[in-house]
Each structure stands twice: as structure tokens, then as C-alpha cells.
């Protein structure tokens, strides 16, 4: 660990020039005392580290000194695939490894290209999390990731969205980060057959039974990586499997289509509140009337959920059909009016 840290310190000084002890401590996530000891160790090893006092002081390398110790180890090379999502790398326990890999890569680049990469980092930031959502607590993410990487069976205690608890033995095939939420895609019904190989295929050959399942990692109460290895199905395509799973989920959630009459303001709100379904509904909207209101057909979930979703549009929308959904919205609106009238 200390050797890696010394190399990181050396590469920081080489890539960024003069840095204070406090800046080095923040980058390396260590104490000031550790920085002082590490600088002394570099000097003792023959690295020409120069120390300057004063408000503009700090540590720097003697002019012209550059190290060529920039080879990436396996973990660092793998972590570069997460360079665009540093938050995800930290959650996977690869934050320090990714930082070291990036420093080594910068040190190996010609000066002009290295400057361009630093400018890119200064000017571009990717935030994969959704708006107005707290980050999911994922204390078991590292264990799940290890099981995925080592192809070992995972024993979990899982609590579903409705509170139901279940114990499962999973064969974890991959991790997915969607809008700041981590999921594991896993085989759940015994060893996957070798011929479950078509990209995106989530069914057992012949019986139509869905065998891969998606689990939200924040709902894992317990996760234990076992010593039991498993073989991944040949040709399994995580991206295709996730896309197919997303399509199934969307089809399952959208039970019916609501016919709405919506105001100009609701037309702006629809994509924000209903996502892709709202955008597609607007694309098929009828011509506006004299007040700018239009008719749209919006896929919605079961009535118990759809009523609450549609009421978020307030007086900017009128549900025209189906009759049962219109009656449910009217009934809820009447109950709300009575409750507020009483107070």
C-alpha cells in the first residue's frame, strides 16, 4: 500500500507541478504527517523533491525530472473503464485504484496531450444520478461485485419493494448502474445451461420460463460470496439482457392507456413527470383547441398508481377515459375536496 501511495505522490508532483502538503493529503486521502513522511521517503530513495516555504510554497520536483514508472497493473487497467463515473468507482471500492491509473496514464502522455486531458477533466463532469434523489445505500455492493468478477455463487437475503423477504442463491452475471441505482442481473434457478447463449435471452430453452432476474442492490439485507464457482453461459450479453428486462418491466407496468385533455403548461410537464411515455404521448397529440389544450393518449400503470400520477398534473389535465379511470380520479378529487372543506 505504501509503495502505491509513494508512486501516486510522485506522479501527482510530476503531472501537476508544485502542490502543498494539504493538497497532497486531500488527493491521497491521508494525514499531513503521512505526507511529510512520504516526501522524506522519496528523498531518501533519490527522488529530487524540492520544498519551498511561504504562501506560494509547496513541494515540487527538480526541473527536468520525470519518472517512467507508469505501467498499469491489472486492477488499474480495469478501473479505467469507470473513468467517466468516479462515483461508481468509489462505491465499487476502486476510487483510489482509478486515481492512480489516471495519474499513470497522464504521466505517460506527451506534455501537449496530457494538458488536453487535464483541460477535459476541468471542463466535463458526468453525474449519473437522477435529480432530487438520495443516493441508495449499497453496503453490499463490493461483495456483489466480487462475486460477479470471480464467478462465484452469491447467497443473499433480499427484501422486495412490498416488504416481502426472501433468501436466494444467485449466480451473478453482471452489474448495472441505472440513474444512480445499482442492480445485479443474476441467474436464479440452478446452473445456467450452456445453450442459454443467445444475446439477451433470459429464458430457459423450450419452457419459456424467465431465469434471469434483476435485484436492486440497496434492498439486499445480507450478501455472502460463497466458494462455489459457476460457469457463465457462453455468449451472454449483459447489455442486451438489461434492455430486454427493461422492455418487459415497461410492458408489465403500463396496464392501460389514458385519454387526456391537457393544457399548454401540462404539455411542458408531461415529459418531466412521465419520462419517455410522456414525450411519446405528446408526439401523437391532436391539434390544439382555441385555448391551446390538446388530446393525448398516455400509457399508465394500474389505476391505484395511475390516479396519483395523473393528479400530479392538477387542474392542468382532464382524464377523459377509460371510464373507470376517469371515475376513480373524480372520486379521489371529491374526497380531497371534502377533506379540505372540513378544515
SEVEXTI-587663 format. One line per field, with one value per residue: x, y, z of N, C-alpha, C in turn; residue number from 1; chain. Coordinates in steps of 0.001 Angstrom, whole numbers, plus 500000, padded with zeros to 6 digits. Example, Ala and Ser with C-alpha at 12.3 -4.5 7.8 and 13.67 -1.06 7.14 Angstrom:
n_u c(513190  512850)
n_v c(494310  497750)
n_w c(507800  507080)
ca_u c(512300  513670)
ca_v c(495500  498940)
ca_w c(507800  507140)
c_u c(513200  512900)
c_v c(496700  500030)
c_w c(507800  507870)
i c(1  2)
ch c(A  A)
//
This chain:
n_u c(500827  501954  503951  502454  501206  503369  504210  501946  502059  504437  503732  501672  503083  504660  502779  501227  502825  503945  502682  500891  501361  498895  497207  498227  497678  494879  494363  495499  494165  495125  496842  498445  500849  501516  502019  504315  506140  506176  507233  509803  510649  510679  512722  514873  515034  516195  514729  514394  512895  511730  511378  509555  509087  506577  503723  503282  504484  505430  505607  507678  509047  512475  513510  513061  513073  511629  509626  509526  508046  505381  503723  500639  498918  496877  494399  494300  494202  491745  490048  489997  487897  485849  486269  484657  482683  483285  482067  480745  482977  484124  482104  482345  484689  486971  488029  490546  492266  491485  492194  495002  495562  494777  496600  498998  498521  498357  500984  502376  501727  502514  503575  501805  499433  498803  498158  495819  494107  493871  492551  490146  489150  488784  486680  484533  482057  480508  477463  475778  473533  469988  467899  466948  467026  468057  471177  471273  471807  474414  475718  476486  477534  480257  480735  478942  479968  482457  481661  480500  482742  484518  483020  481357  478966  476331  474970  472048  469990  467032  464982  461965  460239  457675  458005  458192  460238  462999  465113  467833  469856  472101  473402  475488  475579  476167  476618  474621  474345  471892  470569  471792  471241  472081  472031  471904  472207  471121  471256  468783  467800  469172  472119  473012  472095  474331  473466  471989  472462  471898  472200  470882  468925  466686  465398  464694  465655  463033  461009  460102  460353  461289  464541  466631  466979  466498  467949  467660  470343  470447  468430  469319  469594  471467  474474  476464  479410  480029  482144  481622  482066  480815  479843  479693  477031  477749  478270  476533  474956  475172  474255  472237  470534  469742  468375  466226  465007  464238  462339  460390  459642  458554  456378  454927  454272  452705  449497  447233  445878  445535  443225  443725  443008  444929  446511  448487  450553  450638  451530  454188  454934  454504  456632  458553  457324  456413  458351  459758  457354  455605  456755  456406  453635  453042  454098  452209  450021  446825  445489  445744  443130  441091  442078  444559  444739  445333  444633  445809  447179  448125  450235  449622  450052  448622  445258  445309  447843  447966  446010  447092  449413  448327  446911  448929  449211  447309  444948  445551  444986  442589  441020  439737  439157  439988  436518  436415  438851  438572  436393  437588  439548  437884  436495  438525  439302  436975  436902  439210  438405  436278  437679  439425  437584  436381  438246)
n_v c(498794  501280  501650  502001  504381  506150  506187  507341  509880  510841  510877  512740  515117  515216  515456  517694  519712  522170  521468  521867  520540  520106  519913  517594  515743  515769  514749  512196  511164  511014  511789  514969  514459  511954  512643  514249  512286  510592  512231  512587  509941  509600  511393  510130  507941  508921  510562  513752  515863  519057  521463  524311  527164  529458  531505  530895  528515  524994  521545  520277  518777  518618  520624  519145  516517  513365  510524  507161  505148  504026  501912  500151  498197  495165  495711  498496  498973  497779  499455  501790  501693  502747  505402  507546  507632  508414  508323  505863  504207  504686  503592  500943  500378  501083  503593  504772  503190  503823  506534  506361  504962  506846  508890  507590  507177  509827  510625  509167  510271  512474  515895  517930  516503  515505  517882  518518  516438  517086  519527  518635  517154  519266  520578  518924  516983  514084  513238  510673  510173  510463  513442  515044  512862  510820  509180  505680  503559  501257  498975  496361  496263  495939  493255  491940  492743  491483  488798  488723  489247  487155  484995  483503  481824  483625  484205  485501  487658  489081  491950  492768  495381  495526  494780  492076  489352  487360  484509  483807  481987  483158  483315  485496  487546  490063  493648  496595  500065  502297  505387  506258  504137  500937  497684  494082  491599  488364  484766  482542  479972  477344  476001  477898  476768  475644  476310  478582  480932  482904  486331  488442  486632  485522  483306  479880  477331  476209  475991  478526  479842  482528  483008  484699  487310  490606  492403  494930  496419  497904  496827  494530  492764  491132  489781  487229  485990  482899  479922  478541  478045  479068  478554  480990  481481  480776  483414  485155  488297  491129  493803  493517  491795  493416  495431  493995  493154  495652  496396  494438  495117  497678  497064  495491  497272  499289  499219  500156  502642  506059  508525  511869  515338  518104  521059  523867  524250  521743  520273  520905  519787  517079  515384  515607  514486  511992  510850  509004  507949  510113  511931  510554  510460  513162  513518  512275  513908  515521  518254  521605  523203  526248  527275  526243  523710  520164  516832  513755  510433  508510  506031  504279  503127  500589  501337  502189  503299  504987  506974  508630  509486  510925  512930  514572  516388  518179  520820  521148  519164  516898  513857  511854  509249  505727  505024  503934  504757  507547  507855  506981  508950  511190  510461  510401  513095  514295  513324  514541  517229  517301  516716  518905  520957  520544  521483)
n_w c(500000  500840  498948  496598  497288  497511  494853  493711  494884  493783  491062  491121  491709  489454  487367  488017  488957  491355  494589  497640  500988  502165  499924  498721  500755  500705  498123  498285  500389  503044  506162  507051  508381  507355  504688  505007  505920  503694  501692  502685  502462  499675  499027  500311  498698  496474  494821  493483  495312  495827  498386  499249  501220  502566  501461  498768  498535  498608  497548  494961  491972  490976  488204  485053  485914  485455  485990  484774  485690  484975  484385  484138  486548  486737  488078  487936  485187  484560  486015  484539  482785  484216  484272  483539  485436  488324  490850  490866  490726  493243  494902  494246  495453  494109  493908  494716  493227  490613  490549  490760  488388  486461  486978  486255  483553  482620  483159  481309  478913  476119  476756  475606  474958  477472  478790  477440  478272  480962  480763  479726  481910  483649  482469  481948  483434  484611  485973  487098  488604  489326  489381  492447  494161  496776  497187  496829  499637  499568  501015  500480  497976  497183  497870  496167  493701  493774  493709  491168  489564  490220  489521  491349  493387  494933  498049  499280  501315  500630  500427  499116  497206  498261  500856  501337  502294  501207  500759  498725  496380  494195  490877  489946  487135  486162  486737  486882  486534  486904  486478  488856  490547  491693  490263  490245  487849  487659  487494  488570  488953  489454  487737  484843  481629  479052  476527  476782  475253  473433  472690  475130  475778  478119  478948  479750  477497  475510  477599  478191  480596  482609  483621  484382  486716  488017  490599  492986  494484  496824  498310  499396  502281  503339  502063  500836  499588  498237  498166  495922  492577  489314  485880  483405  481060  477705  475468  476716  476926  478610  478270  476307  477647  479793  478410  477322  479693  480698  478806  479258  481872  481488  479822  481568  483600  482380  482260  480927  478646  479047  478125  477686  478193  477935  479221  477907  479820  481099  478969  478919  481308  481059  479834  481888  484133  483322  481779  479054  478131  478415  476589  474158  474078  473678  471133  469572  469865  469395  467342  468736  470681  470836  473205  473437  474460  474204  472956  474236  474259  476857  478124  481141  484551  486771  487962  490725  490992  488786  489236  491296  489924  487744  489041  489825  487831  488390  487973  485383  483630  482218  482688  480270  479618  480139  481126  483760  484916  484773  486511  488884  489312  489581  491891  493822  493721  494675  497300  498306  498102  499952  502306  502625  502696  505129  506891)
ca_u c(500000  502748  504642  501480  500967  504560  504172  500888  502570  505424  503043  500961  504040  505117  501708  500593  503780  504010  501485  501115  501159  497454  496634  498629  496939  493499  494347  495867  493279  495957  497099  499618  502023  501866  502619  505692  506960  506323  508160  511145  510992  511043  514060  515850  515162  516892  513844  514714  511727  512124  510422  509630  508241  505881  502343  503278  505390  504898  506559  507767  510208  513508  513234  513578  512972  510396  509710  508916  507361  503986  502995  499391  498670  495597  493263  494277  493748  490312  489319  489892  486592  484938  486817  483599  481760  484123  481249  480555  484254  484266  481171  482880  485953  488063  488322  491987  492895  491209  493002  496380  495625  494703  497885  499994  498220  498773  502445  502920  501352  503330  503101  500656  498243  498489  497469  494458  493302  493561  491524  488890  488667  488348  485537  483460  481756  479344  476729  474835  472373  468802  467629  466066  467005  469198  471913  470933  472875  474760  476822  476872  477924  481591  480614  478282  480913  483477  481052  480356  484058  485134  482065  481030  477575  476065  473854  471533  468686  466546  463676  461347  459647  456459  458354  458369  461639  463299  466503  468124  471212  472168  474597  475512  476155  476631  476131  474098  474094  470826  470109  472329  470794  472812  471290  472657  471481  471572  470515  468202  467182  470158  473167  472505  472520  475335  472855  471270  473576  471520  472320  469649  467980  466503  464502  465241  465273  461917  459882  459644  460448  462336  465501  467421  466219  467222  467780  468186  471343  470156  467436  469959  469814  472704  475051  477649  480036  480399  483313  481137  482159  479846  480237  478791  476558  478522  477574  475601  475150  474565  473522  471020  469660  469155  467407  465036  464375  463591  461127  459381  459155  457686  455136  454178  453783  451690  448324  446222  446195  444602  442950  443786  442969  445917  446772  449864  451511  450768  452332  455593  455182  454322  457899  459259  456657  456131  459500  459626  455927  455032  457259  455764  452240  452999  454367  450966  448922  445957  445661  445280  441878  441276  442802  445865  444681  445401  444283  446926  446993  449284  450274  449669  450094  447343  444505  445722  449027  447693  445241  448036  450290  447598  446544  450086  449022  446362  443865  446076  444651  441299  441007  438522  438902  438754  435524  436754  439928  438003  435579  438486  440141  436816  436191  439627  439229  435859  437315  440140  437650  435562  438615  439926  436454  436124  439246)
ca_v c(500000  502495  501811  502588  505769  506919  506378  508315  511193  511213  511199  513998  516218  515254  515873  518963  520720  522433  521205  521984  519298  519928  519434  516198  514947  515633  513861  510830  510782  510667  512932  515778  513778  510901  513297  514631  511065  510062  513097  512221  508629  509804  511996  509107  506995  509575  511399  515144  516641  520365  522038  525767  527718  530681  531359  530299  527375  523651  520549  520117  518010  519411  520811  518131  515140  512641  509082  506313  504035  504325  500728  499881  496816  494669  496415  499869  498939  497503  500585  502879  501634  503518  506755  508539  507608  508244  507941  504415  503572  504734  502646  499604  500245  501258  505009  505031  502486  504615  507754  506000  504621  508075  509577  506886  507433  511197  510712  508511  511012  513644  517064  518597  515666  515458  519131  518446  515576  517819  520506  517904  516873  520530  521145  517950  516158  513227  512903  509662  510037  511224  514631  515001  511504  510492  508010  504429  502932  499957  498407  495036  496351  495370  491791  491501  492940  490440  487554  488830  489175  485854  483966  482663  481900  484652  483867  486798  487881  490198  492486  493342  496710  495431  494349  490631  488943  486091  484059  483329  481723  483770  483221  486878  487642  491410  494807  497692  501325  502981  506614  506314  502966  499727  496425  492906  490666  487054  483528  482197  478652  476336  476426  478255  475805  476170  476813  479847  481730  483984  487616  488975  485572  485385  482193  478539  476829  475288  476100  479904  480357  483523  482534  485802  488284  491822  492728  496228  496058  498567  496032  493350  492851  490379  489184  486430  485309  481541  479369  477719  478728  478685  478911  481908  480942  481278  484396  486001  489713  491865  494975  493061  491239  494539  496095  493147  493229  496961  496361  493631  495881  498741  496461  495000  498404  500050  498349  500706  503950  507097  509611  513098  516679  518777  522469  524134  524023  520291  519758  521038  518931  515652  514637  515605  513637  510649  510372  508693  507760  511439  512508  509870  510889  514499  513401  511862  514770  516109  519704  522376  523947  527693  527610  525601  522367  519093  515476  512818  509076  508288  504745  504456  501902  500164  502507  502666  504126  505987  508093  509532  510089  511903  514073  515481  517441  519138  521322  521327  517993  516244  512463  511589  507815  504935  505493  503533  505607  508881  507799  506874  510273  512059  510055  510873  514557  514644  513043  515597  518473  517193  516759  520256  521813  520353  522191)
ca_w c(500000  500909  497671  495676  497681  497137  493405  493435  495280  492775  489815  491328  491554  488065  486467  488380  489400  492801  495386  499077  501748  502357  498663  498561  501731  500229  496957  498676  501485  504199  507035  506736  508907  506398  503535  505359  505959  502342  500974  503165  501902  498272  499006  500684  497579  495374  494006  493833  495702  496332  499325  499313  502265  502232  500977  497430  498580  498441  497080  493512  491519  490313  486780  484137  486418  485147  486208  483757  486371  484689  483953  484854  486946  486231  488678  487437  483796  484573  486581  483563  482149  485056  484382  483391  486571  489511  491994  490787  491075  494701  495513  493999  496160  493150  493760  494786  492100  489419  490611  490441  486968  485681  487133  485451  482156  482336  483179  480121  477709  475770  477501  474998  475098  478899  479111  476898  479129  482192  480430  479598  483255  484253  481768  481737  484609  484430  487195  486603  489488  488953  490178  493614  494713  497610  496733  497512  500426  498969  501799  499991  496569  496968  497913  494942  492597  493854  493248  489716  488928  490458  489101  492493  493817  495936  498941  499701  501945  499826  500815  497926  497360  499069  502205  501425  502408  500555  500721  497377  495915  492882  490048  489454  485796  485842  487476  486069  487237  486169  487151  490208  491312  491316  490152  489831  486992  488145  487201  489870  489025  489136  486799  483518  480609  478128  475295  477026  474761  472541  473369  475682  476082  479564  479194  479602  476180  475397  478526  478272  481959  482780  484605  484916  487494  488365  492015  493400  495489  498100  499036  499970  503723  503585  500852  501175  498462  498606  497481  494815  491282  488282  484522  482717  479777  476570  474641  477464  476629  479717  477783  475636  478690  480528  477529  477259  481008  480799  477974  479956  483008  480993  479346  482727  484390  481671  482137  480034  478068  479466  477184  478469  477605  478769  478947  477462  480917  481278  477855  479322  482466  480765  479734  483172  485113  482808  481039  477632  477807  478239  475340  473042  474050  473072  469700  468915  470315  468384  467168  469890  470548  470888  474428  473380  475041  473207  473387  474161  474785  477725  478836  482590  485346  487330  488430  492043  490797  487753  489799  491948  488923  486937  489873  489919  486839  488963  487118  484022  482820  482447  482239  479505  479571  480133  482105  485122  485408  484984  487730  490038  489531  490094  493271  494669  493782  495558  498679  498690  498300  501221  503425  502813  503065  506560  507716)
c_u c(500861  503485  503711  501267  502150  504582  503102  501355  503552  504743  502223  501897  504515  504047  501214  501572  503719  502653  501835  500901  499678  496791  496993  497861  495506  493418  494580  495010  494080  496147  498312  500898  502482  502521  504071  506607  507211  507279  509592  511592  511381  512438  515138  516073  515800  516017  514064  513452  512213  511003  510637  508648  507519  504512  502252  504157  504683  505997  506525  508989  511216  513213  513866  513435  511618  510636  509066  508235  505861  503199  501765  499357  497257  494423  493150  493771  492242  489517  489147  488561  485534  485375  485748  482643  482552  483329  481009  481826  484453  483360  481644  484202  487160  488471  489807  492708  492701  492057  494460  496536  495605  496004  498964  499781  498646  500289  503065  502628  502370  502746  501856  499374  497830  497747  496031  493570  492949  492490  490159  488313  488153  487023  484379  483293  480488  478745  475607  473572  471216  468649  466745  465940  468258  469868  471506  472088  473151  475926  477313  477361  479276  481543  479982  479236  481986  482921  480872  481701  484671  484249  481807  479582  477427  474833  473325  470229  468168  465180  463094  460696  458408  456723  458565  459854  461830  464786  466747  469590  471270  473475  474734  476265  476656  475992  475674  473879  473116  470342  470549  471945  471503  471875  472274  471728  472018  470659  470039  467730  468172  471160  472574  472975  473457  474702  471944  472166  473167  471603  470965  468637  467879  465573  465238  464786  464076  460762  459397  459748  461596  463262  466383  466495  467121  466903  468408  469095  471079  469136  468025  470205  471125  473176  476350  478165  480494  481670  482918  481217  481030  480374  479213  478303  477313  477685  476600  475960  474419  473728  472207  470027  468970  468096  466104  464272  463638  462312  460030  458778  458192  456349  454272  453557  452635  450491  447346  446709  445117  444459  442844  443569  443850  446187  448178  450890  451716  451576  453825  455937  455213  455644  458640  458645  456447  457242  459208  458171  455257  455476  456573  454299  452108  453225  453112  449774  448112  446188  445126  443937  442153  442003  444199  445892  444690  444966  445503  446488  448255  449229  450441  449685  448693  446620  444963  446942  448722  446943  446178  448944  449573  447182  447713  449996  448000  445258  444311  445725  443266  441374  439675  438178  440153  437787  435873  437848  439423  437199  436469  439142  439099  436507  437282  439595  438107  436219  438286  439400  436894  436501  439096  438803  436167  437097  439307)
c_v c(501255  502736  502441  504062  506660  507191  507402  509722  511704  511638  512483  515189  516337  515823  517288  520053  520921  522193  521353  520639  519028  519403  517973  515296  514722  514664  512412  510287  510246  511933  513730  515094  512675  511496  513668  513406  510535  510907  512792  510900  508749  510409  510989  508107  507642  510399  512858  515976  517944  520917  523540  526269  528966  530429  530724  529053  526054  522713  520503  519272  518963  519476  519696  516705  514558  511164  508354  505099  504196  503105  500491  498430  496425  495475  497835  499916  498704  498718  501721  502856  502383  504966  507818  508604  507385  507863  506445  503681  503575  503707  501204  499365  500444  502717  505304  504376  503278  505875  507469  505676  505876  508864  508925  507163  508851  511319  510114  509275  512110  514889  517721  517814  515559  516726  519100  517559  516277  518880  519833  517596  518133  521017  520179  517097  515372  512898  511960  509553  510899  512444  514293  513593  511310  509228  506783  503958  501532  499326  497067  495062  495698  493843  491256  491621  491857  489107  487560  488588  487787  484692  482960  482889  482888  484245  485170  486656  489174  490635  493238  494685  496685  494914  492857  490272  487573  485804  483439  482948  482173  483412  484573  487002  489041  492465  495876  498896  502122  504170  506659  505134  501728  498513  495299  492025  489272  485950  482966  480764  477579  476839  476804  477248  476456  476759  478002  480971  482857  485304  488123  487915  485391  484235  480878  477985  475892  475565  477528  480522  481349  483078  483654  486781  489469  492189  494089  496026  496733  497782  494725  493587  492166  489806  488487  485725  483934  481137  478554  478484  478303  479147  479867  481275  481584  482274  485274  487476  490520  493033  494572  492502  492361  495256  495316  493186  494559  497001  495568  494402  496968  498184  495988  496147  499130  499165  498852  502043  504946  508136  510904  514320  517539  520195  522663  523895  522530  519669  519882  520094  517449  514893  514566  514611  512208  510121  510131  508522  509106  512093  511874  510255  512263  514440  513014  512723  515283  517603  520462  523053  525445  528151  526995  524215  521331  517778  514575  511470  508697  506901  504977  503098  501541  501368  503056  503571  505273  507190  509109  510233  511191  513121  515031  516597  518472  519521  521532  520163  517486  514836  512204  510102  507043  505382  505140  504403  507027  508912  507737  508210  511218  511742  510549  512388  515007  514421  514111  516908  518448  517335  518175  521229  521713  521096  523652)
c_w c(500000  499590  496633  495995  497315  495637  493038  493768  494227  491477  489932  491117  490107  487143  486748  488803  490899  493464  496852  499748  501941  501088  498424  499511  501273  499049  497342  499802  502677  505033  506548  507190  507943  505150  503819  505341  504544  501508  501395  502569  500430  498161  499320  499564  496362  494465  494410  494101  496341  497217  499404  500361  501748  501655  499591  497368  498365  498004  495559  493199  490868  488816  485951  484632  486035  485404  485047  484378  486201  484210  484788  485297  486513  486756  488146  485998  483730  485041  485589  482835  482962  485171  484266  484547  487857  490751  492029  491158  492583  495370  495341  494715  495275  492998  493742  493614  490811  489401  490245  488960  486104  485781  486274  483964  481766  482258  481924  478837  477391  476438  476910  475177  476561  479325  478619  477765  480428  481932  480302  480974  483931  483689  481575  482985  484334  485793  486796  487439  489002  489861  491378  494201  495559  497060  497535  498392  499880  499733  501266  498541  496316  496969  496633  493758  492599  493346  491738  489040  489051  490022  490213  492898  494963  496734  499552  500479  501343  500327  499625  498246  498243  500482  502352  501418  501754  500663  499342  497256  494469  492195  489353  488139  485465  486714  486502  486974  486398  486992  488605  491083  490782  491296  489835  489006  487299  487641  488526  490014  488610  488111  485448  482488  479622  476877  475560  476545  473841  473288  473843  476038  477583  479889  479059  478267  476270  476339  478721  479652  482069  483904  485150  485615  487789  489800  492301  494606  496830  498924  499559  501456  504093  502260  501225  499919  498914  497868  496254  493504  490356  486926  483931  481422  478629  475781  475391  477251  477694  479219  477130  476647  479462  479684  477444  478585  481183  479989  478651  481119  482555  480532  480512  483518  483706  481365  481083  479497  478469  478360  477992  477585  478501  478273  478389  478563  481133  480153  478156  480456  482111  480615  481059  484149  484632  481892  479568  477223  477592  476943  474132  472933  473385  471569  468929  469276  469136  468273  468388  469618  470718  472146  474463  474001  473927  473827  473210  474715  475542  478365  480338  483274  485835  487923  489770  491956  489843  488310  490450  490959  488153  487754  490080  488887  487298  488002  485677  483107  483197  481877  481549  479469  479923  481246  483550  485727  485664  486276  488972  490356  490126  491557  494222  494821  494708  497022  499183  498961  499611  502409  503674  503159  504558  507432  507371)
i c(1  2  3  4  5  6  7  8  9  10  11  12  13  14  15  16  17  18  19  20  21  22  23  24  25  26  27  28  29  30  31  32  33  34  35  36  37  38  39  40  41  42  43  44  45  46  47  48  49  50  51  52  53  54  55  56  57  58  59  60  61  62  63  64  65  66  67  68  69  70  71  72  73  74  75  76  77  78  79  80  81  82  83  84  85  86  87  88  89  90  91  92  93  94  95  96  97  98  99  100  101  102  103  104  105  106  107  108  109  110  111  112  113  114  115  116  117  118  119  120  121  122  123  124  125  126  127  128  129  130  131  132  133  134  135  136  137  138  139  140  141  142  143  144  145  146  147  148  149  150  151  152  153  154  155  156  157  158  159  160  161  162  163  164  165  166  167  168  169  170  171  172  173  174  175  176  177  178  179  180  181  182  183  184  185  186  187  188  189  190  191  192  193  194  195  196  197  198  199  200  201  202  203  204  205  206  207  208  209  210  211  212  213  214  215  216  217  218  219  220  221  222  223  224  225  226  227  228  229  230  231  232  233  234  235  236  237  238  239  240  241  242  243  244  245  246  247  248  249  250  251  252  253  254  255  256  257  258  259  260  261  262  263  264  265  266  267  268  269  270  271  272  273  274  275  276  277  278  279  280  281  282  283  284  285  286  287  288  289  290  291  292  293  294  295  296  297  298  299  300  301  302  303  304  305  306  307  308  309  310  311  312  313  314  315  316  317  318  319  320  321  322  323  324  325  326  327  328  329  330  331  332  333  334  335  336  337  338  339  340  341  342  343)
ch c(A  A  A  A  A  A  A  A  A  A  A  A  A  A  A  A  A  A  A  A  A  A  A  A  A  A  A  A  A  A  A  A  A  A  A  A  A  A  A  A  A  A  A  A  A  A  A  A  A  A  A  A  A  A  A  A  A  A  A  A  A  A  A  A  A  A  A  A  A  A  A  A  A  A  A  A  A  A  A  A  A  A  A  A  A  A  A  A  A  A  A  A  A  A  A  A  A  A  A  A  A  A  A  A  A  A  A  A  A  A  A  A  A  A  A  A  A  A  A  A  A  A  A  A  A  A  A  A  A  A  A  A  A  A  A  A  A  A  A  A  A  A  A  A  A  A  A  A  A  A  A  A  A  A  A  A  A  A  A  A  A  A  A  A  A  A  A  A  A  A  A  A  A  A  A  A  A  A  A  A  A  A  A  A  A  A  A  A  A  A  A  A  A  A  A  A  A  A  A  A  A  A  A  A  A  A  A  A  A  A  A  A  A  A  A  A  A  A  A  A  A  A  A  A  A  A  A  A  A  A  A  A  A  A  A  A  A  A  A  A  A  A  A  A  A  A  A  A  A  A  A  A  A  A  A  A  A  A  A  A  A  A  A  A  A  A  A  A  A  A  A  A  A  A  A  A  A  A  A  A  A  A  A  A  A  A  A  A  A  A  A  A  A  A  A  A  A  A  A  A  A  A  A  A  A  A  A  A  A  A  A  A  A  A  A  A  A  A  A  A  A  A  A  A  A  A  A  A  A  A  A  A  A  A  A  A  A  A  A  A  A  A  A)
//
